[in-house]
Amino acid sequence: MGLKLFRTAAPAVEEAKASAAAAVVELHRTGRAAWSARDTASLTRVGFLQNPVGFRCVKLIAEAAAAVPVIVQDDERRYETHPLLELLEQPNPGQGRGALFEALFGQLVLTGDGYLEAAGESTLGLPQELHVLRSDRMAVVPGKDGWPVAYEYKVGAAKHRFDMRVDLPPILHVRNFHPQDDHYGLSPMLAAAASIDVHNAAANWSKALLDNAARPSGAIVYQGADGHGQLGSDQYARLRDELETNHQGARNAGRPMLLEGGRDWKPMGVSPSDMEFHKTKDAAAREIALAFGVPPMLLGLPGDNAYANYQEANRAFYRLTILPRVAKTLAAVNGWLPMRYAPGLSVRVELDNVTALATEREAQWRRVSQADFLSQDEKRAMLGLPPLTGDA
């Protein structure tokens, strides 16, 4: 009996095409997580314009930092009036000091970078105006040694180049620490991006649940009298219309479903309670607040017991978030702007007028005033005041 060296081709199986109305079964499969883009424009849109927690965190930081009172002082006196102080109080025709610094701190929190422009120099070389430039329009032009030699500001097709190789640079670049970038800062919005996506997804789920509260999260399985699970075209159309009319939309939420003629409901999804839906949303909101350095209690988030009371949370917010950010920004300003006026001049925070620190400052004043072993000038130095010998 000879060997069969070649297999004969298997007979082709005729392809069976199922009707769209044959199996009334809809499967909901869990896919990969979809994350938003991580560029500046997308983060601003998703994390600030479309997320209430991110919006409130940015506004809270920017407004609180802009409201911190500042003074102009040198080693000998504190100035009640000074050209630099006047410039800060009215930096340009369209903004006051609060609006200017709110925009600057807002850019820092949103993008990790803040740009301040000194414009309109007078005959003495002093700037006449200060403007905050949008970070997403600015680009660093590094030199051969890696340090910026210029900045390019682009609006549409138009570009303006700021030359930094001059004695008085026109641009001040304040940036957050970034461990992997030499020229641009790290935005807290980027660190909070995953939690922002979760929070936005939870909000979208809530909206969809309201719009389509009773939409079946499973399958309607039809078993006919002959054991075959097929519906005719008229039956399928009637079932679809019944679902759309009586079981979709907020007004139909909770309406019971009546199945007839061998139809059976097979739940395939999980309810929001099974997913601990609200806990997930609250946890995401707390993580967003954590990335920005805002105590959740200040945002009204439930379940926050980290601080004994609101006053303590507000004080921690100023001590850990606002004052370090303001101090860093003013340090950069002091190395750029006051040098145009006089050596030794600086812009400082007036801690005595920060309402959140009133209790701490009162205690500090009491301790310093009772320290008999200190001279008057030493006490004044500890309180951030110039010495009496040069006080005017």
Rosetta blueprint (number, residue, H / E / L):
1 M L
2 G L
3 L L
4 K L
5 L L
6 F L
7 R L
8 T L
9 A L
10 A L
11 P L
12 A L
13 V L
14 E L
15 E L
16 A L
17 K L
18 A L
19 S L
20 A L
21 A L
22 A L
23 A L
24 V L
25 V L
26 E L
27 L L
28 H L
29 R L
30 T L
31 G L
32 R L
33 A L
34 A L
35 W L
36 S L
37 A L
38 R L
39 D L
40 T H
41 A H
42 S H
43 L H
44 T H
45 R H
46 V H
47 G H
48 F H
49 L H
50 Q L
51 N L
52 P H
53 V H
54 G H
55 F H
56 R H
57 C H
58 V H
59 K H
60 L H
61 I H
62 A H
63 E H
64 A H
65 A H
66 A H
67 A L
68 V L
69 P L
70 V E
71 I E
72 V E
73 Q E
74 D L
75 D L
76 E L
77 R L
78 R E
79 Y E
80 E L
81 T L
82 H L
83 P H
84 L H
85 L H
86 E H
87 L H
88 L H
89 E H
90 Q L
91 P L
92 N E
93 P L
94 G L
95 Q E
96 G L
97 R H
98 G H
99 A H
100 L H
101 F H
102 E H
103 A H
104 L H
105 F H
106 G H
107 Q H
108 L H
109 V H
110 L H
111 T H
112 G L
113 D E
114 G E
115 Y E
116 L E
117 E E
118 A E
119 A E
120 G L
121 E L
122 S L
123 T L
124 L L
125 G L
126 L L
127 P L
128 Q L
129 E E
130 L E
131 H E
132 V E
133 L E
134 R L
135 S H
136 D H
137 R H
138 M E
139 A E
140 V E
141 V E
142 P E
143 G L
144 K L
145 D L
146 G L
147 W L
148 P E
149 V E
150 A E
151 Y E
152 E E
153 Y E
154 K E
155 V E
156 G L
157 A L
158 A E
159 K E
160 H E
161 R E
162 F E
163 D E
164 M L
165 R L
166 V L
167 D L
168 L L
169 P L
170 P L
171 I E
172 L E
173 H E
174 V E
175 R E
176 N L
177 F L
178 H L
179 P L
180 Q L
181 D L
182 D L
183 H L
184 Y L
185 G L
186 L L
187 S L
188 P H
189 M H
190 L H
191 A H
192 A L
193 A H
194 A H
195 S H
196 I H
197 D H
198 V H
199 H H
200 N H
201 A H
202 A H
203 A H
204 N H
205 W H
206 S H
207 K H
208 A H
209 L H
210 L H
211 D H
212 N L
213 A L
214 A L
215 R L
216 P L
217 S L
218 G E
219 A E
220 I E
221 V E
222 Y E
223 Q L
224 G L
225 A L
226 D L
227 G L
228 H L
229 G L
230 Q L
231 L L
232 G L
233 S H
234 D H
235 Q H
236 Y H
237 A H
238 R H
239 L H
240 R H
241 D H
242 E H
243 L H
244 E H
245 T H
246 N H
247 H L
248 Q L
249 G L
250 A H
251 R H
252 N H
253 A L
254 G L
255 R L
256 P L
257 M L
258 L L
259 L L
260 E L
261 G L
262 G L
263 R E
264 D E
265 W E
266 K E
267 P E
268 M L
269 G L
270 V L
271 S L
272 P L
273 S L
274 D L
275 M L
276 E L
277 F H
278 H H
279 K H
280 T H
281 K H
282 D H
283 A H
284 A H
285 A H
286 R H
287 E H
288 I H
289 A H
290 L H
291 A H
292 F H
293 G L
294 V L
295 P L
296 P H
297 M H
298 L H
299 L H
300 G L
301 L L
302 P L
303 G L
304 D L
305 N L
306 A L
307 Y L
308 A L
309 N L
310 Y H
311 Q H
312 E H
313 A H
314 N H
315 R H
316 A H
317 F H
318 Y H
319 R H
320 L H
321 T H
322 I H
323 L H
324 P H
325 R H
326 V H
327 A H
328 K H
329 T H
330 L H
331 A H
332 A H
333 V H
334 N H
335 G L
336 W L
337 L L
338 P H
339 M H
340 R H
341 Y L
342 A L
343 P L
344 G L
345 L L
346 S E
347 V E
348 R E
349 V E
350 E L
351 L H
352 D H
353 N H
354 V L
355 T H
356 A H
357 L H
358 A H
359 T H
360 E H
361 R H
362 E H
363 A H
364 Q H
365 W H
366 R H
367 R H
368 V H
369 S H
370 Q L
371 A L
372 D L
373 F L
374 L L
375 S L
376 Q H
377 D H
378 E H
379 K H
380 R H
381 A H
382 M H
383 L L
384 G L
385 L L
386 P L
387 P L
388 L H
389 T H
390 G H
391 D L
392 A L
